Amino acid sequence: MSRANGTPYAPHTDDETAAMLAEIGVDDEEALFDIPEAVAFDGDFGIDARTEREIRDECARVFARNDDLTEFLGRGHYGHYVPSVVDHLADRAEFLTSYTQYQPEVSQGFLQALFEYQSMLVELTGLDVANCSMYDAATALGEAATLADRVRSTSGDTVLVPEQLREGKRAVLENYCDGADLTVEAYPMADGTADVDALAERAGDDVVMLYAESPTVRGCIEERLAAIGDLADDTDALFALGSDVVALSVLESPADAGADVVVGEAGSLGLPTAYGMGLGLFACSDEFLRQVPGRLVGASEDANGDRAYTLTLQTREQHIRKERATSNICTNQAWVALRAAIHAATLGPDGLVDLANDCVREAEALAARIDELSGAAAPVHDRHHFREFAVRVDQPAPAVAEDLEAEGFAVHAIGEHLLQVCVTDLNAGETDGLVAAFEEVL
């Protein structure tokens, strides 16, 4: 597009544009695009002008058509109460308008917030380094696999994952692995957690990364993390652990269990449940500092000797030679990471632990109540649970889930006779209604 066509920032003059079009034999830029006439913009959007109040009324009518459901959904997407201070601080103009932090002299506040976010993850995981956010848990897992391929001396090309893994997460991982000529294989689960004996038989020199989760996708706490870490260490595979920021506040430290990398979801703090947008966490040992995907914020000193923050590591191809890039992620979730940091700071260490303990107690109490009902058994797995648990029902699970939806409650159907229920501080007050609905439909 030339300057005459609407922007003073395009690099080409009218003469240069005309010369390029002549060289390729077309009259104008529109000839470069094959846009069907039915969808081509003809200069009129066909939308009648309306006042702000009319738009608000129309939106209210549209939103009123949504089902009024109380969600007891989980499986990677978790909602906790977000204090109002998160919105008030994160919505300040200096945060909203600071897209990236390449110019530290004008981004000290945001850089400091991201440094604090990284510091919180380091404390929660026990590892040495955390980057200033990834897209979501799935892409963080994919980045862990490609990191393992770069740093491990083993000649293997297999990434081992639990057979019970959220479908979307595995699909993203396979996309990453396909480009790196890696293969994803699943190892068996036993009663909601890893079958460590079967895993020991499968682990070998062909494994470049071993991935485990705690809590697992069914909400079970993995009780043998150290044994899994030992298996990875014995075969020189990278041990990656999946978790989330709330669970990490009370579970065994990943570093103590031998984890090389921790990935997962940090958006359980600072965000409402979005079932889409997330915030991926990525932490690792100092050994892999130069291989961390994305960006790192570091603390230094300015010319006056005062503490200053800057981007100390940027490993994407936009910043360094393509062959040296470790990731093709071209942005991050900086503003979302800011929200998570504000939420965590607002709770404080004690408040975060209290929230996590509630996730254990509420799940245990709700499972016990459902277990008393005729036609249901909960929890299915004889394990400690965090937030969520599986329920076995005598009737077909999809039909039970549909009937519960008609009663105003949403749960997951995960098998022919298996449901999954997730309880947090947002829906804990609705458990009486859910139990009554279960009793009605069973």
C-alpha positions in Angstrom: 0.0 0.0 0.0 1.4 3.4 -0.9 1.4 6.5 1.3 -1.4 8.0 -0.8 -3.6 5.0 0.1 -3.8 5.9 3.8 -0.7 5.4 5.9 2.5 7.5 6.3 4.4 4.5 7.7 4.4 2.2 4.6 8.0 2.0 3.2 7.1 2.4 -0.5 6.5 5.5 -2.5 3.8 5.6 -5.2 6.5 5.2 -7.9 8.0 2.2 -6.2 4.6 0.6 -5.8 3.8 1.2 -9.5 7.2 -0.3 -10.5 6.6 -3.5 -8.5 3.1 -3.9 -9.9 4.4 -3.5 -13.4 7.1 -6.0 -12.8 4.6 -8.7 -11.9 2.1 -7.7 -14.5 -0.9 -6.4 -12.5 -2.6 -3.1 -12.5 -3.3 -2.7 -8.7 -2.9 -4.4 -5.3 -6.5 -5.8 -5.5 -5.4 -8.0 -8.4 -3.1 -9.8 -5.9 -6.1 -11.2 -3.9 -8.8 -13.6 -5.0 -11.7 -12.6 -2.7 -15.1 -14.0 -3.6 -17.6 -11.3 -4.5 -20.1 -12.6 -1.9 -17.7 -11.7 1.0 -15.8 -8.8 -0.6 -16.3 -5.4 1.2 -18.2 -3.1 -1.1 -17.9 0.0 1.1 -21.0 -0.5 3.2 -21.2 -2.8 6.2 -25.0 -2.9 6.1 -25.3 -2.2 9.8 -27.7 0.4 11.0 -26.3 3.1 13.3 -27.6 2.7 16.9 -27.1 4.5 20.2 -25.0 3.1 23.0 -28.1 2.3 25.0 -29.7 0.5 22.0 -26.6 -1.6 21.7 -26.6 -2.4 25.4 -30.2 -3.4 25.2 -29.6 -5.6 22.2 -26.6 -7.3 23.9 -28.7 -7.9 27.0 -31.3 -9.7 24.9 -28.7 -11.8 23.2 -27.0 -12.8 26.4 -30.4 -13.6 28.0 -30.6 -16.5 25.5 -27.7 -18.2 27.1 -28.5 -21.2 29.4 -28.4 -20.3 33.0 -26.1 -23.1 34.2 -24.0 -23.5 37.3 -20.8 -25.0 36.1 -19.0 -27.9 37.9 -16.6 -28.2 35.0 -12.8 -28.6 35.2 -10.3 -30.7 33.3 -7.8 -28.0 32.9 -10.0 -24.9 33.1 -10.5 -23.7 36.7 -12.3 -20.6 38.0 -11.5 -19.0 41.3 -12.9 -15.8 42.8 -10.8 -12.9 41.4 -10.6 -10.0 43.8 -11.7 -6.7 42.4 -8.2 -5.2 43.1 -7.0 -7.3 40.2 -9.2 -5.5 37.7 -8.5 -2.1 39.2 -4.8 -2.4 39.1 -4.4 -4.4 35.8 -6.8 -2.0 34.0 -4.5 1.0 34.7 -3.6 2.6 31.4 0.1 2.2 31.8 -0.4 -1.6 31.9 -3.1 -1.8 29.2 -1.1 0.2 26.7 2.2 -1.4 27.4 2.1 -4.1 24.7 5.7 -5.3 25.2 8.7 -4.3 27.3 11.5 -3.9 24.7 12.2 -0.3 26.0 13.0 -0.8 29.7 13.4 2.9 30.3 9.7 3.4 29.9 8.5 0.0 31.1 10.0 -0.3 34.6 6.7 -0.9 36.3 5.5 -3.7 34.0 9.0 -5.3 33.9 9.0 -5.3 37.7 5.6 -7.0 37.8 6.7 -9.7 35.4 9.9 -10.2 37.5 7.7 -10.7 40.5 5.6 -13.2 38.6 8.7 -15.1 37.7 9.8 -15.0 41.3 6.5 -16.4 42.5 6.8 -19.4 40.1 10.3 -20.1 41.2 9.2 -20.2 44.8 6.2 -22.4 44.0 8.2 -24.9 41.9 11.5 -24.9 43.7 13.3 -24.6 40.3 15.8 -21.9 39.4 14.2 -20.1 36.4 10.7 -19.2 35.2 9.9 -17.3 32.1 7.5 -14.4 31.9 4.6 -16.6 30.6 3.5 -18.8 27.7 0.2 -19.0 25.8 -1.3 -21.9 27.9 -0.4 -25.2 29.5 -0.6 -27.1 26.1 2.0 -24.9 24.4 4.2 -25.0 27.5 4.2 -28.8 27.3 5.1 -28.6 23.6 8.0 -26.3 24.4 9.2 -28.7 27.1 9.3 -31.5 24.5 11.4 -29.5 22.0 13.7 -28.3 24.8 14.2 -31.9 25.8 15.1 -32.8 22.2 17.8 -30.0 22.3 19.4 -30.7 25.6 19.3 -34.4 26.2 22.2 -36.5 25.0 20.1 -39.6 24.6 19.5 -40.6 21.0 15.8 -41.2 21.7 12.9 -39.5 20.0 9.9 -40.6 22.1 7.9 -38.4 24.5 6.0 -40.5 27.1 2.7 -39.0 28.4 -0.1 -40.4 30.6 -2.8 -42.2 28.7 -5.3 -40.1 30.6 -4.4 -36.7 29.1 -6.7 -33.9 28.0 -7.3 -34.3 24.3 -6.5 -30.8 23.3 -3.2 -30.8 25.2 -2.1 -34.0 23.5 -3.0 -32.6 20.1 -0.9 -29.5 20.6 2.0 -31.6 21.9 1.8 -33.8 18.8 1.9 -30.8 16.6 5.1 -29.6 18.3 6.6 -33.1 18.1 5.8 -33.6 14.5 7.9 -30.7 13.5 10.8 -31.9 15.7 10.6 -35.5 14.4 9.5 -36.7 17.9 6.9 -39.4 18.6 4.3 -39.2 21.4 3.4 -42.4 23.2 1.2 -43.0 26.2 1.9 -45.0 29.3 -0.8 -46.8 31.4 -2.6 -45.3 34.4 -3.7 -47.2 37.5 -6.6 -45.9 39.5 -6.2 -42.3 38.2 -2.5 -42.0 38.6 0.6 -43.3 36.7 1.2 -47.1 36.7 4.8 -46.7 37.7 5.6 -50.4 37.3 4.3 -50.4 33.7 6.1 -47.2 33.1 9.4 -48.7 34.4 9.0 -51.5 31.8 8.5 -48.9 29.0 11.1 -46.4 30.0 14.3 -46.7 28.0 17.1 -45.1 26.0 14.6 -44.2 23.3 12.7 -41.8 25.6 13.8 -38.1 25.4 11.1 -36.8 27.8 8.9 -38.3 30.5 5.8 -36.2 31.4 3.6 -36.7 34.4 0.8 -34.6 36.0 -0.2 -33.8 39.6 -3.0 -33.3 39.9 -3.9 -35.6 37.0 -6.6 -34.8 34.5 -9.0 -36.6 36.8 -8.0 -34.5 39.8 -5.9 -37.2 41.5 -2.7 -36.3 43.3 0.2 -38.3 41.9 1.7 -40.0 44.9 4.9 -41.4 43.3 6.5 -38.4 41.6 9.9 -39.1 43.0 9.8 -42.7 41.5 8.8 -41.3 38.1 11.7 -38.8 38.4 14.1 -41.6 39.2 13.0 -43.5 36.1 13.6 -40.4 33.9 17.0 -39.9 35.5 18.0 -43.5 35.0 17.3 -43.2 31.3 18.7 -39.7 30.9 15.3 -38.4 29.9 14.0 -35.0 30.8 11.4 -35.2 33.6 8.5 -32.7 32.9 5.8 -32.2 35.5 2.4 -30.6 34.8 0.6 -28.8 37.6 -1.0 -25.4 38.3 -0.2 -22.4 40.6 -2.8 -23.1 43.2 -2.0 -26.8 43.6 1.7 -26.1 43.7 1.2 -24.1 46.9 0.4 -27.3 48.9 1.8 -30.2 46.9 5.3 -31.8 47.0 7.8 -29.4 45.5 8.6 -30.4 41.9 12.3 -29.7 42.5 12.3 -32.2 45.4 10.6 -34.8 43.2 13.4 -34.4 40.6 11.5 -32.4 38.0 13.7 -30.7 35.3 10.8 -28.7 33.9 7.4 -27.7 35.3 4.7 -26.6 32.9 1.0 -26.0 33.4 -1.7 -23.4 33.8 -1.2 -20.2 35.8 -4.5 -18.7 34.7 -6.3 -20.3 37.6 -5.3 -17.0 39.3 -6.3 -13.7 37.8 -8.7 -15.0 35.2 -12.3 -16.0 35.1 -12.9 -19.4 33.5 -12.5 -18.8 29.7 -12.4 -22.3 28.3 -9.9 -20.9 25.7 -7.5 -18.2 26.6 -5.1 -19.2 29.3 -1.7 -18.5 30.8 1.0 -21.1 30.6 3.7 -21.5 33.2 7.2 -22.7 32.4 9.9 -23.2 34.9 13.1 -25.2 34.8 16.5 -25.7 36.4 19.3 -23.3 35.8 21.0 -25.9 33.6 18.6 -25.0 30.8 18.7 -21.3 31.2 19.8 -20.6 27.6 17.2 -22.9 26.2 14.1 -21.4 27.9 11.5 -20.4 25.3 10.1 -16.9 25.2 11.6 -14.2 27.4 13.1 -13.6 30.8 12.9 -10.4 32.8 16.0 -9.8 34.9 17.1 -7.3 37.6 20.2 -5.2 37.1 21.4 -1.7 37.9 21.2 1.5 35.9 24.0 4.1 35.4 23.2 5.6 38.8 23.5 2.3 40.6 19.7 2.0 41.1 17.9 -1.3 40.7 16.5 -1.6 37.2 14.6 -4.3 35.2 15.1 -5.4 31.6 14.5 -8.3 29.2 17.7 -10.3 29.8 16.9 -13.2 27.5 14.9 -13.2 24.3 15.1 -16.5 22.4 12.7 -16.2 19.6 13.7 -15.8 16.0 12.6 -12.2 15.9 15.5 -11.3 18.2 18.3 -13.6 17.2 19.4 -15.6 14.2 16.8 -18.0 13.2 19.0 -21.1 13.5 19.7 -20.1 17.2 16.0 -19.5 18.1 14.5 -21.9 20.7 10.9 -21.0 20.1 8.6 -19.5 17.4 6.2 -18.0 20.0 6.1 -14.4 19.0 4.4 -12.8 21.9 3.4 -13.8 25.4 0.6 -13.4 28.0 2.3 -10.5 29.8 -0.9 -8.7 30.9 -2.5 -12.0 32.0 0.7 -12.8 33.9 0.4 -9.4 35.5 -3.2 -10.3 36.7 -2.0 -13.7 38.1 0.8 -11.9 40.0 -1.6 -9.4 41.4 -4.0 -12.1 42.5 -1.3 -14.2 44.1 0.1 -11.1 45.9 -3.4 -10.2 47.1 -3.9 -13.7 48.6 -0.4 -13.8 50.0 1.3 -17.2 50.9 -1.2 -18.0 53.7 -4.2 -17.1 51.5 -3.0 -19.2 48.6 -2.5 -22.2 50.9 -6.0 -21.7 52.3 -7.4 -21.6 48.8 -5.6 -24.8 47.9 -6.7 -26.6 51.1 -10.3 -25.6 50.3 -9.8 -27.3 46.9 -9.0 -30.5 48.7 -11.7 -30.3 51.4 -14.6 -29.2 49.1 -13.9 -32.0 46.6 -13.7 -34.6 49.4 -16.9 -33.4 51.0 -18.9 -33.3 47.7 -17.7 -36.7 46.6 -18.8 -38.2 49.9 -22.3 -36.7 49.5 -22.7 -38.0 46.0 -21.4 -41.4 47.1 -24.4 -41.7 49.5 -26.8 -41.5 46.6 -28.3 -44.6 45.1 -26.9 -45.2 41.6 -23.7 -43.3 42.1 -20.2 -43.9 43.5 -17.6 -41.3 44.2 -14.8 -40.8 44.0 -14.0 -43.5 41.5 -10.3 -43.5 42.2 -9.0 -44.3 45.7 -6.7 -41.3 45.7 -6.4 -37.9 47.3 -8.1 -35.3 45.0 -7.7 -31.7 44.2 -10.8 -29.7 43.0 -12.3 -32.5 40.9 -13.1 -36.2 41.0 -14.7 -38.9 38.8 -18.2 -40.3 39.6 -19.4 -43.7 38.4 -23.2 -43.8 37.6 -25.3 -46.8 36.9 -27.2 -45.0 34.1 -25.4 -43.9 30.9 -23.2 -40.9 31.8 -24.1 -38.7 28.8 -27.8 -39.1 29.6 -27.1 -38.2 33.3 -25.1 -35.2 32.2 -27.9 -34.1 29.9 -30.5 -34.5 32.7 -28.3 -32.5 35.1 -28.0 -29.8 32.5 -31.8 -29.6 32.4 -31.7 -29.1 36.1 -29.3 -26.2 35.7 -25.9 -27.9 36.3 -23.1 -28.7 33.9 -20.6 -31.6 34.5 -18.3 -33.5 32.2 -19.2 -36.9 30.8 -15.9 -38.7 30.4 -16.9 -42.3 29.8 -19.9 -44.6 29.2 -20.7 -44.5 33.0 -18.2 -41.9 34.2 -18.8 -38.2 35.1 -16.4 -35.7 36.3 -17.2 -33.0 38.8 -15.1 -29.9 39.8 -15.7 -27.7 42.8 -14.0 -24.5 43.6 -14.7 -21.4 45.8 -16.9 -20.1 43.0 -19.5 -23.0 43.0 -19.0 -24.4 46.5 -22.2 -22.6 47.6 -24.2 -24.5 45.0 -23.3 -28.0 46.0 -26.6 -28.6 47.8 -28.4 -27.9 44.5 -26.1 -30.2 42.6 -26.6 -33.1 45.1 -30.3 -32.6 44.9 -30.2 -32.6 41.1 -28.1 -35.8 41.2 -30.7 -37.4 43.5 -33.5 -36.3 41.1 -32.0 -37.6 37.9 -30.6 -40.9 39.3 
